Amino acid sequence: MSILDDIRNRNTQPTVEPRADVLQDPLPVTDTTQVEQATEVSELKRLEELLASFPEIAPRIPVRLEAPIKDELDDLCNREKITVETLLEAFYITCKDKDSMMRQVVKEAKKRLKSRKDAGNIRSSLTKLNNLTARKR
C-alpha cells in the first residue's frame, strides 16, 4: 500500500457524532429521576434531623496531664475502646449529681492546681537565674 492510499483511507474512517454539551442542554427529567431526587432529599432531611438530636460537640481543648496519669488513662481508654474526651465527660456526668464526690474531686483539683502553680514558679525562677548567670559569663 502506498502513502497515497493511506491518506485516502484516513478520510473514509468512521467519525463520532459531536457530544451534547451537558451544561447547556439539560437532560429531560424523568419520573424515575424525580423519585430518586425526592428520596435523596427525604433521606438527607432525616439524617439532618437525626444529627440535630445529638448534643453539640465543643472544639477540642488541650489538656496537660501528669505523665503517669496520662499513661494510665491511655491504657484504660485503649482497653475499653473509648476516648479520653468521652471518659472525661462520663466522669463529670457521674460526679455532678453526687455532691460529696464532686466536692472531693474539686478539692483534689485545687490541690493539683496549687502544685502546678508552685512548679511553674520554680521553673520561672530557674530560667531567670540561668539568664542572669549566663549574662555574667
C-alpha positions as a LaTeX table, in Angstrom:
\begin{tabular}{lrrr}
\hline
Residue & $x$ (\AA) & $y$ (\AA) & $z$ (\AA) \\
\hline
Met1 & 0.00 & 0.00 & 0.00 \\
Ser2 & 1.32 & 3.43 & $-0.86$ \\
Ile3 & 1.33 & 6.56 & 1.22 \\
Leu4 & $-1.33$ & 7.99 & $-1.05$ \\
Asp5 & $-3.65$ & 5.04 & $-0.27$ \\
Asp6 & $-3.08$ & 5.60 & 3.48 \\
Ile7 & $-4.15$ & 9.21 & 3.17 \\
Arg8 & $-7.26$ & 8.26 & 1.20 \\
Asn9 & $-8.22$ & 5.61 & 3.80 \\
Arg10 & $-7.90$ & 8.11 & 6.66 \\
Asn11 & $-10.52$ & 10.30 & 5.04 \\
Thr12 & $-13.02$ & 7.43 & 4.99 \\
Gln13 & $-12.58$ & 6.37 & 8.62 \\
Pro14 & $-15.76$ & 6.47 & 10.68 \\
Thr15 & $-16.31$ & 9.57 & 12.76 \\
Val16 & $-18.03$ & 10.09 & 16.10 \\
Glu17 & $-21.04$ & 12.37 & 16.34 \\
Pro18 & $-20.40$ & 15.53 & 18.37 \\
Arg19 & $-21.39$ & 15.25 & 22.02 \\
Ala20 & $-24.12$ & 17.37 & 23.50 \\
Asp21 & $-22.87$ & 19.93 & 25.99 \\
Val22 & $-24.40$ & 18.77 & 29.26 \\
Leu23 & $-24.13$ & 22.22 & 30.78 \\
Gln24 & $-26.12$ & 23.87 & 28.00 \\
Asp25 & $-28.56$ & 21.10 & 27.07 \\
Pro26 & $-30.10$ & 19.69 & 30.25 \\
Leu27 & $-31.36$ & 16.15 & 30.07 \\
Pro28 & $-35.11$ & 15.74 & 30.34 \\
Val29 & $-36.22$ & 14.88 & 33.87 \\
Thr30 & $-37.96$ & 11.55 & 34.06 \\
Asp31 & $-40.34$ & 10.30 & 36.70 \\
Thr32 & $-37.65$ & 7.90 & 37.95 \\
Thr33 & $-35.18$ & 10.78 & 38.34 \\
Gln34 & $-37.75$ & 12.82 & 40.27 \\
Val35 & $-38.47$ & 9.90 & 42.60 \\
Glu36 & $-34.73$ & 9.34 & 43.18 \\
Gln37 & $-34.23$ & 13.05 & 43.93 \\
Ala38 & $-37.20$ & 13.10 & 46.31 \\
Thr39 & $-35.85$ & 10.01 & 48.08 \\
Glu40 & $-32.40$ & 11.59 & 48.40 \\
Val41 & $-33.89$ & 14.82 & 49.78 \\
Ser42 & $-36.04$ & 12.99 & 52.32 \\
Glu43 & $-33.08$ & 10.83 & 53.40 \\
Leu44 & $-30.91$ & 13.94 & 53.72 \\
Lys45 & $-33.58$ & 15.66 & 55.82 \\
Arg46 & $-33.98$ & 12.57 & 58.02 \\
Leu47 & $-30.22$ & 12.41 & 58.64 \\
Glu48 & $-30.04$ & 16.13 & 59.42 \\
Glu49 & $-32.88$ & 15.79 & 61.94 \\
Leu50 & $-31.21$ & 12.75 & 63.49 \\
Leu51 & $-27.92$ & 14.65 & 63.81 \\
Ala52 & $-29.73$ & 17.60 & 65.39 \\
Ser53 & $-30.97$ & 15.28 & 68.16 \\
Phe54 & $-27.37$ & 14.66 & 69.31 \\
Pro55 & $-25.62$ & 17.13 & 71.63 \\
Glu56 & $-23.32$ & 19.70 & 70.05 \\
Ile57 & $-19.63$ & 18.87 & 70.45 \\
Ala58 & $-17.37$ & 21.72 & 71.56 \\
Pro59 & $-13.98$ & 22.30 & 69.92 \\
Arg60 & $-11.07$ & 20.29 & 71.29 \\
Ile61 & $-9.24$ & 21.66 & 74.30 \\
Pro62 & $-5.60$ & 21.00 & 75.04 \\
Val63 & $-5.31$ & 19.06 & 78.27 \\
Arg64 & $-1.98$ & 18.70 & 80.03 \\
Leu65 & $-1.72$ & 15.76 & 82.38 \\
Glu66 & 0.91 & 14.27 & 84.63 \\
Ala67 & 2.81 & 11.69 & 82.58 \\
Pro68 & 1.97 & 8.64 & 84.73 \\
Ile69 & $-1.72$ & 9.59 & 84.90 \\
Lys70 & $-1.84$ & 10.13 & 81.14 \\
Asp71 & $-0.29$ & 6.71 & 80.59 \\
Glu72 & $-2.86$ & 5.09 & 82.89 \\
Leu73 & $-5.73$ & 6.93 & 81.18 \\
Asp74 & $-4.45$ & 5.93 & 77.75 \\
Asp75 & $-4.22$ & 2.29 & 78.86 \\
Leu76 & $-7.75$ & 2.40 & 80.29 \\
Cys77 & $-9.17$ & 4.06 & 77.17 \\
Asn78 & $-7.40$ & 1.62 & 74.84 \\
Arg79 & $-8.59$ & $-1.34$ & 76.87 \\
Glu80 & $-12.20$ & $-0.10$ & 76.95 \\
Lys81 & $-12.11$ & 1.29 & 73.38 \\
Ile82 & $-13.17$ & 4.80 & 74.39 \\
Thr83 & $-11.56$ & 8.22 & 74.07 \\
Val84 & $-10.11$ & 10.37 & 76.84 \\
Glu85 & $-12.70$ & 13.05 & 75.96 \\
Thr86 & $-15.66$ & 10.69 & 76.44 \\
Leu87 & $-14.11$ & 9.38 & 79.66 \\
Leu88 & $-13.83$ & 12.94 & 80.98 \\
Glu89 & $-17.46$ & 13.60 & 80.04 \\
Ala90 & $-18.55$ & 10.42 & 81.81 \\
Phe91 & $-16.56$ & 11.34 & 84.94 \\
Tyr92 & $-18.27$ & 14.73 & 85.03 \\
Ile93 & $-21.78$ & 13.35 & 84.39 \\
Thr94 & $-21.26$ & 10.71 & 87.08 \\
Cys95 & $-19.93$ & 13.17 & 89.67 \\
Lys96 & $-22.11$ & 16.23 & 89.05 \\
Asp97 & $-25.17$ & 14.80 & 90.80 \\
Lys98 & $-23.19$ & 13.45 & 93.78 \\
Asp99 & $-22.30$ & 16.47 & 95.90 \\
Ser100 & $-19.84$ & 14.73 & 98.22 \\
Met101 & $-17.98$ & 13.14 & 95.30 \\
Met102 & $-17.90$ & 16.45 & 93.40 \\
Arg103 & $-16.52$ & 18.27 & 96.46 \\
Gln104 & $-13.82$ & 15.61 & 96.79 \\
Val105 & $-12.90$ & 15.91 & 93.09 \\
Val106 & $-12.80$ & 19.72 & 93.23 \\
Lys107 & $-10.69$ & 19.60 & 96.41 \\
Glu108 & $-8.20$ & 17.30 & 94.65 \\
Ala109 & $-8.23$ & 19.57 & 91.58 \\
Lys110 & $-7.42$ & 22.65 & 93.69 \\
Lys111 & $-4.57$ & 20.79 & 95.39 \\
Arg112 & $-3.17$ & 19.78 & 92.00 \\
Leu113 & $-3.56$ & 23.33 & 90.65 \\
Lys114 & $-1.58$ & 24.74 & 93.58 \\
Ser115 & 1.13 & 22.16 & 92.99 \\
Arg116 & 1.32 & 23.05 & 89.28 \\
Lys117 & 1.49 & 26.76 & 90.05 \\
Asp118 & 4.32 & 26.13 & 92.52 \\
Ala119 & 6.20 & 24.07 & 89.92 \\
Gly120 & 5.63 & 26.83 & 87.34 \\
Asn121 & 7.03 & 29.46 & 89.72 \\
Ile122 & 10.10 & 27.30 & 90.36 \\
Arg123 & 10.66 & 26.83 & 86.62 \\
Ser124 & 10.31 & 30.58 & 86.08 \\
Ser125 & 12.82 & 31.30 & 88.86 \\
Leu126 & 15.29 & 28.78 & 87.43 \\
Thr127 & 15.02 & 30.38 & 83.99 \\
Lys128 & 15.60 & 33.85 & 85.42 \\
Leu129 & 18.61 & 32.66 & 87.43 \\
Asn130 & 20.06 & 30.86 & 84.39 \\
Asn131 & 19.63 & 34.01 & 82.31 \\
Leu132 & 21.33 & 36.15 & 84.97 \\
Thr133 & 24.30 & 33.79 & 85.32 \\
Ala134 & 24.64 & 33.49 & 81.54 \\
Arg135 & 24.99 & 37.30 & 81.20 \\
Lys136 & 27.76 & 37.44 & 83.79 \\
Arg137 & 29.93 & 34.97 & 81.88 \\
\hline
\end{tabular}
